[in-house]
Structures are given as structure tokens and as C-alpha cells.
Amino acid sequence: MLIEIEVSDEDAALIEEFMDDNQTDESNSHGPLDMIILAGMLLEDVALAVRRPGSWEGSNMIQVLTSHGYTV
């Protein structure tokens, strides 16, 4: 599935800053980040919130979604 999203230039710059600070292959699950890897990882965690809500990824994503007012 191809998904296209728009983010503000300000948010894009802040996301790039975050990714620049996380460009190591050590101690992370998805290797060096780019926008596609980051978005895919976050969407995988949303799927885990439904598939395995007790997993740390799923339960943390549930907390994020709930704080935005969504029900999981």
C-alpha cells in the first residue's frame, strides 16, 4: 500500500533533526531512520496496539493514541 502524507515544513525540520540524532545501527530496532522507515515503524506499532496490546510497542502506542482522544 502506498501512503502519501503532508507535514508542515516546521514539523519536517524537527523530524529530520530527530532522525539525524538517531543514525546508528546499534541498540535500535529498525536501523538508521528516514521518513519512510519512521512512518512504517509507527504504523506497525499502531497495528501492534490492536494485534498485541500487551506488547511494549502496542501498549505504548495505545497510550499515545488514547492521549489524542482515540479508542483502541
Buried (B, 14 or more C-beta within 10 A) or exposed (E): EEEEEEEEEEEEEEBEEEBEEEEEEEEEEEEEBEEEEBBEBEEBBBEBBEEEEEEEBBBEBBEBBEEEEEEB
